[in-house]
Amino acid sequence: MMGNRKNKRKGLSTVLLVFCASMIIIALTSGSCLSWKVQKGIQETTVVKPGEKKPASPEEAMQLLKSKLLKELLKPSINYKSYVTLPDPFIPFVKPPKKEETLATASVEELIPPEPFILTPLQKMDISEIQRGFKGTLWGPLGRKAIIEDPTGKGYIVEVGTPIGNKDGVVTAIFKDRLVIRQKIWDRKKHNFVFQEVVVKLQKGT
């Protein structure tokens, strides 16, 4: 009985030794295969371009691979060229007509000048009414002044700078027998107002 037990123990120890030895052999062979595969993968993935140095060791190859991967990751992912063809959101859809087009359409019909803004009774009078209402001039320490009567017979004293006339006129000069009024006249060719000076003379017998 004792001999059988010893034989069984020897058999178990032999099996354990064989198993451990086989596991060590498998681990060594798998480690070498794995390192060979890693080196082979590094060699395959590290493509050496013309002008670049070939890595001398797997460590240098790994560093080269890391630098290439880092460059690929840092590349911008937005394609800015695609945004060039997009329409500008700040441009209005309806374009206003150009000034030349508005003038061309208005050339068929005569452009009507805007009416001046009337403030005083003197600004309602035309040149003929001012001519009839010009009664005389005054001379004194305060300067030159003129007397103008409206159609109702009411008199007004005007001086240089007084608005007068229905064409946005202004008194620019006063003399002994006349006064000068600068007014705006609508020019059809220029489609704009132009200044014109009108001399109003004092009628004899007034």
C-alpha positions as CSV (number, residue, x, y, z in Angstrom):
1,M,0.0,0.0,0.0
2,M,2.8,2.4,0.9
3,G,4.5,1.7,-2.4
4,N,1.4,2.4,-4.4
5,R,1.0,5.8,-2.7
6,K,4.6,6.7,-3.5
7,N,4.2,5.8,-7.1
8,K,1.1,7.9,-7.4
9,R,2.8,10.9,-5.9
10,K,5.8,10.6,-8.3
11,G,3.4,10.3,-11.2
12,L,1.5,13.5,-10.1
13,S,4.8,15.4,-9.6
14,T,6.0,14.3,-13.1
15,V,2.7,15.5,-14.7
16,L,3.0,18.8,-12.9
17,L,6.6,19.3,-14.0
18,V,5.7,18.5,-17.6
19,F,2.7,20.9,-17.5
20,C,4.7,23.8,-16.0
21,A,7.5,23.2,-18.5
22,S,5.0,23.3,-21.4
23,M,3.4,26.5,-20.2
24,I,6.8,28.2,-19.9
25,I,7.7,27.1,-23.4
26,I,4.3,28.4,-24.7
27,A,4.8,31.7,-22.9
28,L,8.2,32.2,-24.3
29,T,7.2,31.3,-27.9
30,S,4.1,33.5,-27.7
31,G,6.1,36.5,-26.4
32,S,8.7,36.2,-29.1
33,C,5.9,35.9,-31.7
34,L,4.1,39.0,-30.3
35,S,7.3,41.1,-30.3
36,W,8.0,39.9,-33.8
37,K,4.5,40.9,-34.9
38,V,4.8,44.4,-33.2
39,Q,8.1,45.0,-34.9
40,K,6.7,43.8,-38.2
41,G,3.6,46.1,-37.8
42,I,5.8,49.0,-37.0
43,Q,8.0,48.3,-40.0
44,E,4.9,48.0,-42.2
45,T,3.2,51.2,-40.9
46,T,6.3,53.4,-40.9
47,V,6.7,54.3,-44.5
48,V,9.9,56.2,-45.1
49,K,9.5,59.1,-47.6
50,P,12.3,60.2,-49.8
51,G,14.7,62.5,-47.9
52,E,13.7,61.0,-44.4
53,K,16.0,58.9,-42.3
54,K,15.1,55.2,-41.8
55,P,14.5,54.4,-38.1
56,A,17.4,52.5,-36.7
57,S,15.5,50.8,-33.9
58,P,11.9,49.8,-33.1
59,E,11.8,52.7,-30.5
60,E,12.6,55.3,-33.2
61,A,10.0,53.7,-35.4
62,M,7.4,53.9,-32.7
63,Q,8.3,57.6,-32.1
64,L,7.9,58.3,-35.9
65,L,4.6,56.5,-35.9
66,K,3.4,58.6,-33.0
67,S,4.4,61.8,-34.6
68,K,2.6,60.9,-37.8
69,L,-0.5,60.0,-35.9
70,L,-0.4,63.3,-34.0
71,K,-0.1,65.2,-37.2
72,E,-3.1,63.4,-38.6
73,L,-5.1,64.2,-35.5
74,L,-4.2,67.9,-35.5
75,K,-5.3,68.4,-39.1
76,P,-8.4,70.7,-39.3
77,S,-11.6,68.8,-39.9
78,I,-13.6,71.8,-41.3
79,N,-13.5,72.4,-45.0
80,Y,-13.7,76.1,-45.4
81,K,-13.9,75.9,-49.2
82,S,-17.5,74.6,-49.0
83,Y,-18.6,77.7,-47.2
84,V,-17.4,80.0,-50.0
85,T,-20.3,78.9,-52.3
86,L,-23.0,79.6,-49.7
87,P,-25.1,82.7,-50.1
88,D,-24.5,85.7,-47.8
89,P,-27.3,85.8,-45.2
90,F,-26.9,89.6,-44.8
91,I,-27.7,90.5,-48.5
92,P,-31.4,91.3,-49.0
93,F,-33.3,89.2,-51.4
94,V,-35.0,92.2,-53.0
95,K,-32.5,94.6,-54.4
96,P,-33.5,98.3,-54.5
97,P,-33.5,99.9,-57.9
98,K,-30.5,101.9,-58.9
99,K,-30.5,105.7,-59.3
100,E,-30.0,105.5,-63.0
101,E,-33.0,103.1,-63.4
102,T,-35.2,105.5,-61.3
103,L,-34.2,108.4,-63.5
104,A,-34.8,106.4,-66.6
105,T,-38.3,105.5,-65.6
106,A,-39.0,109.1,-64.5
107,S,-37.7,110.6,-67.7
108,V,-40.9,109.6,-69.4
109,E,-42.9,111.7,-67.0
110,E,-41.7,115.2,-65.9
111,L,-40.2,115.2,-62.5
112,I,-42.2,117.5,-60.2
113,P,-40.2,119.5,-57.7
114,P,-41.2,119.3,-54.1
115,E,-43.2,122.2,-52.7
116,P,-41.2,124.5,-50.3
117,F,-42.3,124.7,-46.7
118,I,-44.2,127.9,-46.2
119,L,-43.8,129.7,-42.8
120,T,-44.6,133.4,-43.1
121,P,-46.9,135.5,-45.3
122,L,-43.8,136.9,-47.1
123,Q,-42.9,133.4,-48.2
124,K,-46.3,133.1,-49.9
125,M,-45.6,136.0,-52.3
126,D,-44.2,135.6,-55.7
127,I,-41.8,138.0,-57.4
128,S,-44.5,140.1,-59.1
129,E,-46.2,140.6,-55.7
130,I,-42.9,141.5,-54.1
131,Q,-42.3,144.0,-56.9
132,R,-45.7,145.7,-56.3
133,G,-45.3,145.6,-52.5
134,F,-41.7,147.1,-52.5
135,K,-42.4,150.5,-51.0
136,G,-39.0,151.8,-50.0
137,T,-35.8,151.4,-48.0
138,L,-34.6,152.6,-44.6
139,W,-31.1,153.7,-43.6
140,G,-29.9,153.9,-40.0
141,P,-27.4,152.8,-37.5
142,L,-29.0,149.3,-37.5
143,G,-28.2,148.8,-41.2
144,R,-30.3,148.8,-44.4
145,K,-33.9,147.6,-44.3
146,A,-36.7,147.5,-46.9
147,I,-40.5,147.8,-46.5
148,I,-42.7,145.2,-48.2
149,E,-46.5,145.1,-48.3
150,D,-48.4,141.9,-48.9
151,P,-51.6,141.9,-51.1
152,T,-53.8,142.6,-48.0
153,G,-51.9,145.9,-47.4
154,K,-50.0,144.8,-44.3
155,G,-46.4,146.0,-44.2
156,Y,-43.2,144.1,-43.2
157,I,-39.7,145.3,-42.6
158,V,-37.1,143.0,-44.1
159,E,-33.3,142.9,-43.9
160,V,-30.5,140.8,-45.3
161,G,-31.2,137.2,-44.5
162,T,-35.0,137.5,-44.3
163,P,-36.8,134.6,-46.0
164,I,-39.1,135.9,-48.8
165,G,-40.8,134.6,-51.8
166,N,-42.6,131.3,-52.6
167,K,-39.4,129.8,-54.1
168,D,-37.4,129.5,-50.9
169,G,-35.9,132.9,-51.4
170,V,-33.7,135.0,-49.1
171,V,-32.8,138.7,-49.2
172,T,-29.1,138.9,-50.0
173,A,-28.6,142.7,-50.5
174,I,-30.5,145.9,-50.1
175,F,-29.7,149.1,-52.0
176,K,-31.4,152.5,-52.2
177,D,-33.6,151.7,-55.1
178,R,-33.5,147.9,-55.3
179,L,-33.1,144.7,-53.4
180,V,-31.6,141.3,-54.4
181,I,-33.4,138.0,-53.7
182,R,-31.7,134.7,-54.1
183,Q,-34.3,131.9,-54.8
184,K,-34.3,128.3,-55.9
185,I,-35.3,127.4,-59.4
186,W,-36.1,123.8,-60.6
187,D,-33.7,122.8,-63.4
188,R,-35.4,120.1,-65.6
189,K,-32.1,119.1,-67.2
190,K,-30.2,118.6,-63.9
191,H,-33.3,117.3,-62.1
192,N,-32.3,119.5,-59.1
193,F,-32.7,123.0,-57.7
194,V,-30.3,125.7,-58.7
195,F,-29.9,129.2,-57.2
196,Q,-30.9,132.3,-59.1
197,E,-30.6,135.9,-58.1
198,V,-33.5,138.2,-58.9
199,V,-33.3,142.0,-58.7
200,V,-36.5,143.7,-57.5
201,K,-36.4,147.5,-58.4
202,L,-38.3,150.2,-56.6
203,Q,-41.1,151.6,-58.7
204,K,-41.2,155.3,-59.3
205,G,-43.9,157.2,-57.5
206,T,-44.1,154.9,-54.5
